[in-house]
Amino acid sequence: MAVPNETPVNAVETTFRIVEALKENEGAGVRSLASELGIPKSTVHDHLRSLERLGYVVNEDGTYTVGAQFLDLGGFARKQMKVYKVAKPEVQELAEKTGEHANFMVEQHGKGIFLYKTEGDQAVRLDTYAGMQVHLHTTALGKSMLASMPESRVEEIIDRHGLPKVTDNTIDDVDELQAELDEINERGYATDMEERVEGMRCIAAPIVGASDEVAGAVSISGPTVRMKGEAFETELPEAVLGTANVIAVNLTYS
């Protein structure tokens, strides 16, 4: 359905602004979307009708929510990624071995995207899900990938997305972040000290391919009461590093 007074490219941008607003608000009506986005109600309504007809939003008594049709696209995108196929069984084994959350993330467009997570028998509930996007500097997964990237790429990501603070422990200073990235390079793994979720710590290692490209990162997450002492300083880092190494080798030779 054509939308008046919009070029094709602008129409696409408007559509995805609406979809993203529906996601952030966990559903909304035409009036509230128009007010939040500064778009005429008639334009919002036209976009929503098109999305509903295509199966990408659901309308329940005037409240629109993101539809399950997006799962088809997301599932296909993940399935076609070689690194996901290689990493999944190793991440599952890591969760079983440690009893905690095991996570796999890739970077796209300067953001971290959770591609897979699985839970060990001691894992606590987290808000993460496949497809969830986060700022790289807020997680051990993201920092481990940043530490393995060229400095110019890191600067580009910071310029584009900034260093927003998520918890009191989130690093929001460029110099402090760079110092930590240098430390991560030296020891081979990154930590997250309640930097995205209060009460949770994380250990992550990058998956670096044969040509030094960063293919992703793998991690273990757990509550601070368990992520401490010898386990946090030695046992879990060794497990995470071992998993990242196996994935990198398998990725190279599969």
VEXNU-34596 format. One line per 4 residues: their letters; for each residue x, y, z of N, C-alpha, C. Coordinates in steps of 0.05 Angstrom, whole numbers, plus 5000, padded with zeros to 4 digits. Layout:
N
A) X/Y/Z/X/Y/Z/X/Y/Z | ...
end
This chain:
254
MAVP) 5017/4976/5000/5000/5000/5000/5018/5025/5000 | 5014/5042/4981/5030/5066/4980/5023/5085/5002 | 5043/5099/5012/5039/5119/5033/5043/5146/5022 | 5023/5164/5023/5025/5191/5011/5049/5207/5022
NETP) 5061/5223/5004/5081/5243/5012/5106/5230/5024 | 5112/5205/5016/5137/5192/5025/5151/5180/5001 | 5177/5184/4999/5192/5170/4978/5194/5141/4987 | 5201/5122/4969/5203/5094/4977/5222/5089/5000
VNAV) 5245/5102/4999/5265/5098/5021/5254/5108/5047 | 5243/5132/5047/5231/5143/5072/5209/5126/5083 | 5194/5114/5065/5172/5096/5073/5182/5072/5088 | 5204/5061/5078/5216/5038/5091/5226/5046/5119
ETTF) 5240/5068/5121/5249/5078/5147/5226/5082/5166 | 5205/5093/5157/5181/5098/5174/5170/5071/5184 | 5168/5052/5166/5158/5025/5174/5175/5014/5197 | 5201/5015/5194/5217/5002/5215/5218/5019/5240
RIVE) 5215/5045/5239/5212/5061/5263/5187/5052/5278 | 5166/5047/5264/5141/5038/5276/5144/5011/5289 | 5157/4993/5274/5161/4965/5285/5178/4966/5310 | 5200/4982/5309/5218/4984/5333/5203/4997/5357
ALKE) 5186/5016/5351/5170/5028/5373/5151/5008/5385 | 5139/4991/5368/5121/4970/5378/5136/4951/5396 | 5161/4945/5388/5177/4927/5405/5184/4940/5431 | 5193/4965/5431/5202/4978/5455/5178/4981/5475
NEGA) 5155/4987/5464/5131/4991/5481/5115/4966/5487 | 5124/4944/5475/5109/4918/5477/5080/4921/5469 | 5077/4936/5447/5050/4941/5436/5041/4969/5440 | 5026/4980/5420/5016/5007/5422/4994/5012/5401
GVRS) 4979/5034/5405/4958/5041/5386/4968/5063/5367 | 4951/5069/5348/4959/5088/5327/4965/5115/5339 | 4947/5125/5357/4950/5151/5369/4977/5154/5384 | 4983/5134/5401/5007/5136/5417/5032/5134/5400
LASE) 5031/5118/5379/5054/5115/5361/5059/5142/5346 | 5037/5154/5336/5039/5179/5322/5051/5201/5339 | 5043/5202/5365/5053/5222/5383/5082/5217/5390 | 5090/5192/5395/5117/5185/5402/5137/5190/5379
LGIP) 5129/5183/5355/5146/5184/5332/5144/5211/5316 | 5124/5227/5323/5121/5252/5308/5112/5248/5279 | 5095/5227/5275/5086/5220/5248/5055/5223/5248 | 5044/5233/5226/5015/5236/5225/5001/5209/5230
KSTV) 4978/5211/5244/4963/5186/5250/4955/5171/5225 | 4948/5185/5204/4940/5172/5179/4963/5155/5167 | 4988/5166/5170/5011/5152/5159/5017/5127/5176 | 5016/5130/5202/5020/5107/5220/4999/5086/5214
HDHL) 4975/5094/5211/4953/5075/5206/4958/5060/5180 | 4966/5074/5159/4971/5061/5133/4994/5040/5135 | 5015/5047/5149/5038/5029/5152/5029/5004/5168 | 5014/5009/5189/5005/4986/5206/4986/4968/5191
RSLE) 4969/4979/5174/4951/4962/5158/4967/4945/5139 | 4987/4956/5127/5004/4941/5108/5019/4918/5123 | 5030/4925/5146/5044/4905/5162/5026/4883/5172 | 5001/4891/5180/4982/4871/5189/4974/4852/5165
RLGY) 4970/4864/5142/4963/4847/5119/4984/4827/5112 | 5010/4835/5116/5032/4818/5110/5039/4799/5133 | 5026/4802/5155/5030/4784/5178/5052/4792/5197 | 5062/4817/5195/5084/4825/5212/5075/4840/5237
VVNE) 5050/4847/5239/5039/4858/5264/5012/4845/5269 | 5004/4845/5294/4978/4835/5302/4962/4857/5314 | 4936/4860/5307/4919/4880/5317/4898/4868/5336 | 4899/4875/5361/4880/4865/5381/4866/4889/5393
DGTY) 4842/4894/5383/4825/4916/5393/4840/4943/5392 | 4854/4948/5370/4867/4973/5366/4895/4975/5378 | 4904/4954/5392/4932/4953/5401/4948/4935/5383 | 4969/4946/5371/4985/4931/5352/5010/4920/5367
TVGA) 5017/4895/5361/5041/4882/5371/5057/4870/5349 | 5082/4866/5353/5100/4853/5333/5090/4824/5329 | 5088/4816/5304/5077/4790/5298/5099/4768/5296 | 5090/4743/5298/5109/4721/5297/5122/4717/5270
QFLD) 5112/4731/5249/5123/4729/5223/5153/4736/5223 | 5160/4754/5241/5189/4762/5243/5206/4738/5252 | 5195/4719/5266/5210/4696/5275/5220/4680/5251 | 5204/4679/5230/5212/4665/5205/5237/4678/5193
LGGF) 5237/4704/5192/5261/4718/5181/5285/4715/5199 | 5281/4718/5225/5303/4716/5244/5314/4687/5245 | 5296/4668/5245/5305/4640/5245/5321/4633/5220 | 5312/4643/5197/5326/4638/5172/5353/4651/5173
ARKQ) 5354/4677/5182/5380/4691/5183/5400/4676/5200 | 5391/4666/5223/5409/4651/5240/5418/4625/5228 | 5399/4611/5216/5404/4584/5205/5425/4585/5183 | 5426/4607/5168/5444/4608/5145/5473/4616/5154
MKVY) 5477/4622/5180/5503/4630/5189/5519/4606/5198 | 5541/4602/5184/5558/4578/5190/5567/4578/5218 | 5575/4601/5229/5586/4602/5256/5565/4593/5277 | 5540/4598/5272/5519/4589/5290/5517/4558/5291
KVAK) 5518/4546/5267/5517/4517/5266/5540/4504/5281 | 5564/4516/5278/5588/4506/5291/5587/4511/5321 | 5578/4534/5329/5580/4542/5357/5558/4528/5375 | 5535/4524/5364/5512/4515/5381/5519/4490/5398
PEVQ) 5529/4468/5387/5534/4445/5404/5556/4450/5425 | 5575/4467/5419/5596/4473/5439/5585/4490/5461 | 5567/4509/5455/5555/4526/5475/5537/4509/5493 | 5523/4490/5482/5507/4472/5498/5524/4456/5517
ELAE) 5546/4446/5508/5564/4431/5525/5576/4448/5547 | 5582/4473/5541/5592/4492/5561/5572/4496/5584 | 5547/4499/5577/5526/4503/5597/5523/4478/5614 | 5524/4455/5602/5522/4430/5617/5545/4426/5636
KTGE) 5569/4433/5627/5593/4430/5642/5594/4449/5667 | 5585/4474/5663/5587/4494/5684/5561/4497/5701 | 5539/4489/5690/5513/4492/5703/5502/4520/5701 | 5515/4538/5687/5506/4566/5685/5495/4572/5657
HANF) 5488/4597/5653/5480/4607/5626/5505/4606/5608 | 5501/4595/5584/5522/4598/5563/5510/4613/5540 | 5525/4632/5529/5515/4650/5509/5533/4652/5485 | 5522/4657/5462/5537/4661/5438/5527/4686/5424
MVEQ) 5546/4704/5417/5539/4730/5406/5556/4736/5381 | 5544/4751/5362/5559/4761/5340/5555/4791/5339 | 5572/4805/5324/5570/4834/5320/5560/4840/5292 | 5540/4857/5291/5531/4867/5265/5524/4897/5268
HGKG) 5534/4913/5250/5528/4942/5250/5535/4955/5277 | 5556/4945/5290/5565/4957/5314/5550/4950/5339 | 5531/4931/5338/5516/4922/5361/5522/4892/5365 | 5518/4883/5390/5520/4854/5396/5493/4841/5393
IFLY) 5492/4819/5379/5467/4804/5376/5469/4776/5387 | 5452/4770/5407/5452/4743/5418/5440/4724/5397 | 5456/4705/5388/5446/4685/5369/5436/4660/5383 | 5448/4654/5406/5440/4629/5420/5446/4632/5450
KTEG) 5428/4621/5466/5434/4619/5494/5422/4593/5504 | 5434/4581/5524/5423/4557/5536/5431/4556/5565 | 5416/4541/5581/5418/4542/5610/5428/4516/5622 | 5447/4518/5641/5455/4494/5656/5435/4490/5679
DQAV) 5440/4470/5695/5421/4463/5716/5420/4482/5740 | 5439/4501/5741/5439/4520/5763/5433/4549/5753 | 5427/4552/5728/5424/4578/5716/5400/4593/5727 | 5403/4619/5731/5381/4636/5739/5369/4649/5714
RLDT) 5345/4659/5716/5332/4671/5693/5344/4697/5685 | 5347/4701/5659/5358/4727/5648/5338/4737/5627 | 5342/4763/5620/5324/4775/5600/5333/4771/5571 | 5355/4757/5567/5365/4754/5540/5349/4734/5524
YAGM) 5350/4737/5497/5336/4719/5479/5350/4721/5452 | 5346/4700/5436/5358/4700/5409/5348/4724/5393 | 5367/4739/5382/5360/4763/5367/5362/4789/5383 | 5364/4787/5409/5366/4811/5425/5392/4826/5419
QVHL) 5390/4853/5416/5413/4869/5410/5421/4885/5435 | 5447/4888/5439/5458/4904/5462/5482/4920/5453 | 5488/4940/5468/5513/4955/5463/5537/4938/5471 | 5557/4937/5453/5579/4919/5458/5594/4924/5484
HTTA) 5597/4949/5491/5613/4956/5515/5600/4948/5541 | 5574/4939/5540/5560/4933/5565/5562/4903/5573 | 5574/4887/5556/5576/4858/5562/5604/4848/5558 | 5610/4826/5572/5636/4813/5568/5639/4803/5540
LGKS) 5617/4792/5529/5617/4783/5501/5625/4805/5482 | 5612/4828/5485/5618/4851/5467/5646/4862/5471 | 5655/4864/5496/5682/4874/5501/5703/4856/5490 | 5698/4829/5492/5718/4811/5481/5720/4814/5451
MLAS) 5698/4820/5437/5700/4824/5408/5713/4851/5402 | 5706/4871/5417/5718/4897/5413/5749/4896/5416 | 5757/4880/5436/5786/4878/5441/5801/4864/5418 | 5787/4849/5402/5799/4835/5380/5797/4849/5353
MPES) 5784/4873/5354/5780/4888/5329/5802/4909/5326 | 5806/4918/5301/5825/4940/5297/5815/4965/5312 | 5833/4981/5320/5826/5005/5336/5808/5024/5320 | 5812/5025/5293/5795/5042/5277/5766/5033/5277
RVEE) 5762/5006/5278/5734/4996/5279/5721/5002/5306 | 5737/4999/5327/5726/5006/5354/5718/5035/5355 | 5735/5053/5345/5728/5081/5344/5703/5087/5328 | 5700/5073/5306/5676/5076/5289/5651/5068/5304
IIDR) 5652/5046/5319/5629/5036/5334/5622/5056/5356 | 5642/5066/5370/5636/5085/5392/5625/5111/5380 | 5636/5120/5358/5625/5145/5345/5596/5141/5337 | 5589/5117/5328/5562/5112/5319/5542/5108/5341
HGLP) 5550/5093/5362/5531/5085/5382/5536/5097/5410 | 5559/5109/5414/5566/5120/5440/5571/5099/5460 | 5573/5108/5486/5577/5089/5508/5556/5094/5529 | 5531/5088/5523/5509/5093/5542/5512/5076/5567
KVTD) 5505/5087/5590/5507/5073/5615/5481/5057/5620 | 5484/5031/5627/5461/5014/5631/5457/5009/5661 | 5480/5004/5675/5479/5002/5705/5501/5021/5715 | 5503/5023/5741/5524/5040/5753/5552/5030/5746
NTID) 5555/5005/5739/5581/4993/5733/5588/4994/5703 | 5570/5003/5687/5576/5004/5658/5599/5024/5652 | 5618/5016/5636/5639/5035/5628/5629/5054/5608 | 5631/5080/5614/5621/5100/5595/5642/5121/5588
DVDE) 5667/5114/5594/5690/5132/5588/5708/5118/5567 | 5715/5132/5546/5730/5120/5524/5757/5110/5533 | 5771/5126/5549/5798/5119/5558/5797/5094/5577 | 5777/5094/5594/5774/5071/5612/5767/5046/5596
LQAE) 5750/5048/5576/5744/5025/5560/5768/5015/5545 | 5784/5033/5534/5808/5025/5519/5828/5011/5537 | 5831/5021/5562/5849/5008/5581/5839/4979/5586 | 5813/4976/5589/5803/4949/5594/5807/4931/5570
LDEI) 5802/4942/5546/5806/4926/5522/5835/4916/5519 | 5854/4933/5528/5882/4925/5528/5887/4902/5547 | 5874/4903/5570/5877/4881/5590/5864/4855/5579 | 5842/4858/5566/5828/4834/5554/5847/4821/5533
NERG) 5860/4837/5517/5878/4827/5497/5901/4811/5510 | 5910/4821/5533/5933/4808/5546/5925/4781/5558 | 5901/4779/5571/5894/4755/5585/5877/4736/5568 | 5865/4746/5546/5851/4729/5527/5821/4728/5532
YATD) 5811/4738/5553/5782/4737/5559/5773/4763/5572 | 5747/4767/5571/5735/4792/5583/5716/4784/5606 | 5712/4803/5624/5693/4800/5646/5672/4822/5645 | 5649/4816/5656/5628/4836/5659/5620/4835/5689
MEER) 5626/4857/5702/5622/4859/5731/5596/4875/5736 | 5573/4862/5731/5547/4875/5735/5544/4899/5717 | 5555/4898/5693/5555/4922/5676/5530/4924/5658 | 5515/4902/5655/5490/4904/5640/5467/4896/5658
VEGM) 5471/4876/5675/5450/4867/5694/5462/4866/5722 | 5449/4881/5740/5458/4881/5768/5455/4853/5780 | 5475/4845/5795/5475/4819/5808/5486/4796/5791 | 5494/4802/5766/5504/4782/5748/5532/4789/5739
RCIA) 5549/4768/5737/5576/4771/5726/5578/4752/5702 | 5598/4758/5685/5601/4743/5661/5630/4741/5653 | 5637/4719/5640/5664/4714/5629/5660/4707/5599 | 5675/4720/5582/5672/4715/5553/5699/4714/5539
APIV) 5699/4700/5517/5723/4699/5500/5715/4702/5471 | 5731/4715/5455/5724/4719/5427/5730/4694/5410 | 5716/4692/5388/5721/4670/5369/5734/4684/5345 | 5759/4679/5341/5775/4693/5321/5782/4673/5299
GASD) 5775/4679/5274/5780/4661/5252/5809/4661/5243 | 5815/4644/5223/5842/4640/5213/5854/4666/5202 | 5838/4683/5191/5848/4709/5180/5844/4732/5200 | 5842/4725/5225/5840/4744/5247/5814/4760/5247
EVAG) 5793/4751/5232/5767/4764/5234/5753/4755/5259 | 5737/4772/5271/5722/4765/5295/5695/4753/5286 | 5692/4727/5291/5668/4713/5283/5646/4713/5303 | 5653/4721/5328/5633/4721/5350/5647/4719/5377
AVSI) 5631/4712/5397/5642/4708/5424/5624/4689/5439 | 5635/4676/5459/5621/4657/5475/5625/4664/5505 | 5605/4659/5522/5608/4668/5549/5592/4650/5568 | 5599/4653/5594/5584/4641/5616/5575/4664/5634
SGPT) 5549/4663/5642/5538/4684/5660/5527/4670/5685 | 5530/4684/5708/5519/4673/5732/5517/4694/5754 | 5503/4689/5775/5500/4708/5797/5526/4713/5811 | 5530/4737/5822/5555/4744/5835/5562/4725/5858
VRMK) 5542/4714/5871/5547/4696/5894/5562/4671/5885 | 5560/4663/5860/5574/4640/5850/5598/4648/5833 | 5597/4671/5820/5618/4679/5802/5639/4695/5817 | 5655/4680/5832/5676/4693/5849/5697/4672/5855
GEAF) 5719/4681/5868/5740/4664/5877/5753/4648/5854 | 5762/4624/5861/5777/4607/5842/5760/4601/5817 | 5734/4597/5820/5718/4591/5797/5718/4614/5777 | 5715/4639/5787/5714/4662/5769/5741/4670/5758
ETEL) 5762/4664/5773/5789/4673/5765/5803/4652/5748 | 5796/4626/5751/5812/4606/5736/5794/4585/5722 | 5776/4572/5737/5762/4549/5725/5743/4558/5702 | 5726/4578/5706/5708/4586/5685/5722/4599/5662
PEAV) 5742/4617/5666/5757/4627/5643/5769/4605/5626 | 5780/4585/5639/5792/4563/5623/5771/4548/5607 | 5747/4544/5619/5726/4531/5604/5716/4547/5580 | 5713/4574/5584/5704/4591/5563/5725/4593/5541
LGTA) 5750/4596/5549/5771/4598/5529/5773/4572/5512 | 5770/4550/5526/5771/4524/5512/5748/4521/5492 | 5724/4530/5500/5702/4529/5481/5706/4547/5457 | 5715/4571/5462/5720/4590/5440/5741/4579/5421
NVIA) 5762/4566/5431/5782/4554/5415/5771/4532/5397 | 5755/4514/5409/5743/4492/5394/5726/4503/5371 | 5710/4523/5377/5692/4535/5357/5709/4547/5334 | 5730/4561/5341/5747/4574/5321/5760/4553/5303
VNLT) 5770/4531/5315/5783/4510/5299/5763/4496/5281 | 5739/4490/5292/5719/4476/5276/5709/4494/5254 | 5707/4520/5260/5698/4539/5239/5718/4540/5216 | 5743/4538/5223/5764/4540/5202/5764/4515/5184
YS) 5760/4492/5196/5763/4467/5181/5737/4453/5174 | 5714/4465/5180/5689/4452/5173/5680/4461/5145
end
